[in-house]
Amino acid sequence: MKIAISGKGGVGKSTIAGTLALLMSRRGKRVLALDADPDANFASALGVPGDKQKKIIPISRQIDLIEERTGAKVNQYGQIFKLNPEVSDIAEKFALNHEGVDLLVLGAVEKGGSGCACPENVLIRALVTNLVLYKDDCLIMDMEAGVEHLGRATARGVDAMLVVVEPGQRSVDCADRILTMCSELGIKNVKAIANKITSEEDLQFIQSATSDMELLAAIPYLDEIRSADRAGHSALSKLNHEQSHVFKELLNQLQSELS
């Protein structure tokens, strides 16, 4: 099962991605968590301790690895380098395991834009393609507010794109843009998750605004999630049985539909 999770920054997509990843692991699945958001928060959402987070070096900053695999020097122009570098062993060598989840952080390529043909981007795109199309593990991708890391070929391997929406117009507008990008890439299974719901009015607003997407779940605003974030713990570690039920039901639904 390969799931990408996107949405406007701050809507809670990392929290949802981390919770689903941990639940999958607890059910005995091999899970790879891929942080493809430059504002990397997946480690925090998984509850990785701060001292371990500081030791994580994003793939985009693994200079020796990039130069070895692409045959080009970083930050130099006019070079010829491999467009299909070897990447099949990167997850095994560089992922951080936490509570049964293997976390791999891509990081940001800070020059040339998302489409630049620089060694860093070439390696990252090849890596994402390999993980989506050729790995058998359950894959949870925490995306930025878009689908920039997915090419047309890679998109075919994504089983579902989950768009997290909070009850606000900017979040809805972002969801609409993501839906358009998914359509252009050929990702047909795009579903919405309503998050931070405090009232029936919040839910109705999102239902009306995202009528082009199936609404998979409505997650209430919970003080426990905010407290977990402040303490650097996973949301799952702070939720009681009743509160975690909505996440478990979301995973049940995904597994039923995508298996």
N, C-alpha and C positions, 0 to 999 in steps of 0.2 A: 504494500500500500504506500503510494507516494502522494503526499499532501503538501500543498503550498498554502501559506496563510499570509494574507496581505491586508492592507487597510491604512488609513491615515495615521501618522505618528501619534502615539499616546492613546489609541483606542483600546489597547490591551491585547494586541495580537501576540506579543511575546509571552504574556501570562497564559493565554489559551494554548499556544504552541507548547510551552513547557509542561503544562498540566497534562495535555494529551500524550506527550512523549513519556512522562513518568508513569501514567496509567498503562500505556502499552507495555512498558518494561515490566511493570508489576504483573502483567498478564503473560509474561514469559516470552515476549517478542524481542527480537534483536532490533534495536532502535538507533538510527542515526539522526541526530539533530543538527541541522545545517543553518547556521546564522548567516543569512545573506543580506542583512540589513546593516548599512554602514554605522548606524547608531546601535551598535551591538548590545542587546540586552538578554539574549537567550540564556547565557550563563547564570545571570541573576535570577531569571524565571525558573531555572532548574534548581536553584538553591546552592549553586557552587560557592563555597566559601571565598571570601574576598582575597585571601592570600593565594589561593589557587587561580583565581581569575587574573591576578596580576602576572602570572606566569604564562598565560595564553598569548601566543604570538599569531596573529591572523595570517592566513595564507598569503595575502597581498603584501605582507612585510617579511616573508621568508625569502630574503634576497638570494641566498645560496641555492635554495630549491628552485626558484624561478629561473635563475640563470643556468642551472644544471639541466633542467628539463626543456627549456626553450632554446638553449644555445645562444642566448643574447644577453647583453649587459643591460641592467635596469638603468633608466634615465639617460639612455643614449639613443640618438635618432639615426635613421638611415641604415638600419641593420637588417640582415636577413635572418629569420629565426623560424623554428618549427611551428607550424600552425596546428599540429596535432601531437602535442607533447604527451609523454607517458604519465598517466595520472592514477592508474588503477590501484596503486599501493598507498596513496596519500592519506586516505581516511584511516587506514590501519596504523600508519606511522605517526600521525599528527593529531588525531582526535583525543580529547580528554574524556575519560569515562567517569560518570557520576551517577550513582544509584542505578547502574545498568544501562544508562543512556550514553552513547558516544557523541560528544559535541565537537563540531568542526566549525571554526569561525573564519569566514572568508575575508572580512575587512573591506575597506574602501580603496579603490584605485584613485589616487588624488590628482591625476592629470589627464587631460585629453577627453574627458567625458566618458560616459558609459560605453560608447561604441568605439573607443580608440583601439587601434591595432597595436597595442603595446604588449610587451611580454607578460606583464602582470594579468592583464585582461584575458589574453589568450589562454594562459594557464587556468584561470578561474573558470572561464567558460567551458574549457575542456573537462575540468573537474566536475562541474555541475552536470554536464551532459553524461559523464560516466556514472555519476551517482544516481541520476534519474533513470537512465535507460538500461544500465547493466548491473546494478547492485540489487540483491534480493532482499536486503534489510527493509524494514519499515523506515520510511524517510519522512521527517517533518521539517519543512523549510520555513523559516521565519523570514519573510521577504520585506523589502522596503515598500513604500507606497506605490507599487507598480509591479512589473514583471521583467525588469531590465536584465536579470540574469538568465532568462529563458529565451533561447532561440526557437525558431519554428520547429526544428527537429526535436529539440529537447521537450518542448511543450507537449508533444504527443505522449510522452511517458508520464505526465502528471495525471493522476487519477481524479483529483479534485482540487479546485482552487476555492479556499474558504476566505470570504471577505468579511472582516470584522467591522461592524458599524455601531457607533454610539449615537444617541439621540441628539444630533446636531447637524445643521445643514452642510458644514464643511466636510464632515465625515461622509455624508450621503453623496456630495459632489465627488469626493475622492473615489467612493465605491463605484460610481457611474463611469469614471475614467478607467478604473481597473477592469470593469466589465467590457468596455470597448476594446482595451488592449488584449484581453483574453480572447475576444471574438476574432481579432485580427490575427492572433497566433494559432487559432484553431482549438483553444481550450473551451470545450463545450460544457463541462460539468462545473459550473460556477455557482456556489451557494453562499448565502449570507448567514452570519451569526450576529444577533443583536446582543450588545454588551452594555454594562453599566445601566441596566434598566431599574428605574426607581418607581415607576407607575405604569398603569395601563395606557396612559396618554403617551408615554415614551415608546412603548411597544407599538402602538397604533401608528405613531409617526414613522417608525422604521419600516413597518409592514407596508405602509402606503408608498413610501419613498423607494423601496427596493422590490417592487412588485414583479420586476423582470427576473428576480432570483428567488429560488426556494429558500425559505427561512428555516434553517436547521434547528436552531436553539435560541432561547432568550435567557441570557445570564444576568442575574440581578446584580446591582451594585452592592458589594459586600465590604464592610469595614475590615473583615479578616484578611481580605486580599491586600488592602492598602497597608495593613499592619505587617503582613508578611514581607511586602516589598521594602518597607522601612527597615526591617530587621535583616534583610538579605536572605530570606528563606523562600522556599517555593510556596506558592499559594496552596498547593495540595497539603502541605504539612500543617496548615493552620485551619483548614476547613473541617467541619464535623461531617458526619455521615450524610445528613440531609443536604448540606450545602454542596458537597462534592457530587451529589447524585446527578445534577444537571450535566456535569462534565462526563460522568460515566455513561449517561444516556446518549450524549453526543457521540462518544466513541463507539457505543453499541450500534448506533445508527450508521455511522461511517463504515464500520466493519461489515455490517449487514449489506449495505449498498455496494461496497467496493470489493467484497470477497468473491 
